[in-house]
Amino acid sequence: MGIIEPGIGLLFWMTLTFVILLFLLAKFAWKPIVNAVNDRETSIQDALNQAVLAKKEMEILKADNERIIREAKIERDAILKEAREIRDKIVGEAKDVAKVEGDKMIEAAKQTINAEKNAAMADIKTQIGTLSVNIAESILKQKLDNSEAQNELVQNYLNKSNLN
């Protein structure tokens, strides 16, 4: 027998040991190992399913967020539009009120100017009348200083009154 060639006894004992080991493994270890592998496969599959579900849920949440953002933008735009309309309305009303007030003030100023103008004209007429009387008085005094001029003036008045 050589080193490389095994003997029959060695082969017998090796085969017997292998069969006993195989029997012991099948009896005690095979089921727990298979169960552990199956459990591991089941947990991996569950994890993958949960990952798929989480991904779908994230897509749904993302879509909801985008929808909410769009709605918020639409609402913001509507609020801004309403605010602009209110601002324009208030500005328009203020302009109208200011125009009416300005027109009232202009009309009041015109009336005041006309009243002052009429008062000034009346004052000027009064002053002109007084001045005219004073001038006439001065002229008459100069002309009537002598008695001959006075007689002539009286004669003219009498002639005029008789003619009327």
C-alpha positions in Angstrom: 0.0 0.0 0.0 1.2 3.4 -1.0 0.7 6.7 0.5 -1.7 7.8 -2.1 -3.8 4.7 -2.2 -6.1 4.3 0.8 -6.7 1.0 2.3 -10.0 -0.8 2.5 -10.3 -0.3 6.3 -9.7 3.4 6.0 -12.3 3.6 3.3 -14.8 1.7 5.4 -14.3 3.9 8.4 -14.4 7.0 6.4 -17.6 6.0 4.7 -19.1 4.9 8.1 -18.1 8.2 9.7 -19.6 10.2 6.7 -22.9 8.3 6.9 -23.2 8.8 10.7 -22.3 12.4 10.3 -24.9 12.7 7.5 -27.5 11.0 9.6 -26.8 13.3 12.6 -26.9 16.4 10.4 -30.1 15.3 8.8 -31.7 14.4 12.2 -30.6 17.4 14.2 -29.1 20.2 12.0 -30.7 20.1 8.6 -34.1 21.3 9.6 -32.8 24.3 11.7 -30.4 25.3 8.9 -33.2 25.1 6.3 -35.6 27.0 8.6 -33.0 29.7 9.3 -32.4 30.1 5.5 -36.1 30.2 4.9 -36.6 32.7 7.7 -33.8 34.8 6.3 -35.3 34.6 2.8 -38.8 35.6 4.2 -37.3 38.6 6.1 -35.4 39.8 3.1 -38.6 39.5 0.9 -40.6 41.4 3.6 -38.0 44.1 3.7 -38.1 44.4 -0.1 -41.9 44.6 0.0 -41.8 47.2 2.8 -39.2 49.2 0.7 -41.6 49.1 -2.3 -44.5 50.2 -0.1 -42.4 53.0 1.4 -41.4 54.1 -2.1 -45.0 54.2 -3.2 -46.0 56.0 -0.1 -43.2 58.6 -0.6 -44.4 59.1 -4.2 -48.0 59.6 -2.9 -46.7 62.1 -0.3 -44.6 63.9 -2.9 -47.7 64.2 -5.2 -49.7 65.5 -2.2 -47.0 68.0 -1.4 -46.9 69.2 -4.9 -50.7 69.5 -5.0 -50.7 71.4 -1.7 -48.0 73.7 -3.0 -50.0 74.4 -6.2 -53.1 75.1 -4.2 -51.2 77.4 -1.9 -49.8 79.3 -4.9 -53.2 79.6 -6.4 -54.6 80.8 -3.1 -51.7 83.2 -2.7 -52.3 84.6 -6.2 -56.0 85.0 -5.5 -55.2 86.9 -2.2 -52.7 89.1 -3.9 -55.2 89.8 -6.7 -57.9 90.7 -4.2 -55.5 92.9 -2.3 -54.5 94.7 -5.5 -58.2 95.2 -6.4 -58.9 96.6 -2.9 -55.9 98.9 -3.1 -57.0 100.1 -6.5 -60.5 100.7 -5.2 -59.3 102.6 -2.2 -57.0 104.7 -4.3 -59.7 105.4 -6.8 -62.2 106.3 -4.0 -59.5 108.6 -2.4 -58.9 110.2 -5.8 -62.6 110.8 -6.3 -63.0 112.2 -2.8 -59.9 114.4 -3.3 -61.3 115.6 -6.7 -64.7 116.4 -5.1 -63.0 118.2 -2.2 -60.7 120.1 -4.6 -63.7 121.1 -6.7 -65.5 122.3 -3.6 -62.4 124.3 -2.5 -62.1 125.8 -6.0 -65.8 126.7 -6.1 -65.5 128.2 -2.6 -62.4 130.2 -3.6 -64.2 131.4 -6.7 -67.2 132.6 -4.6 -64.8 134.3 -2.2 -63.0 136.0 -5.0 -66.3 137.1 -6.6 -67.5 138.4 -3.2 -64.3 140.3 -2.6 -64.4 141.6 -6.2 -68.0 142.8 -5.7 -67.0 144.4 -2.4 -64.0 146.0 -4.0 -66.1 147.3 -6.9 -68.7 148.7 -4.5 -65.9 150.3 -2.5 -64.4 151.8 -5.7 -67.8 153.1 -6.7 -68.3 154.7 -3.3 -64.9 156.2 -3.5 -65.5 157.4 -7.1 -68.8 158.9 -6.0 -67.3 160.7 -3.0 -64.4 161.8 -5.2 -66.8 163.1 -7.9 -68.8 165.0 -5.3 -65.6 166.5 -3.9 -64.4 167.5 -7.4 -67.8 168.9 -8.3 -67.9 170.8 -5.0 -64.4 172.2 -5.7 -65.4 173.2 -9.2 -68.6 174.8 -8.0 -66.8 176.6 -5.3 -64.4 178.0 -7.8 -67.1 179.0 -10.3 -69.5 180.3 -7.7 -67.0 182.5 -5.9 -68.4 185.5 -7.6 -72.1 186.5 -7.4 -72.5 186.9 -11.1 -71.6 183.2 -11.6 -74.0 182.2 -8.9 -76.9 184.2 -10.6 -76.1 182.6 -13.9 -76.1 179.1 -12.4 -79.5 179.7 -10.7 -80.9 181.1 -14.0 -79.7 177.9 -15.9 -81.4 175.7 -13.3 -84.6 177.6 -13.5 -84.7 177.5 -17.3 -84.0 173.8 -17.2 -86.7 173.1 -14.7 -89.3 175.2 -16.6 -88.5 173.3 -19.8 -89.1 169.9 -18.2 
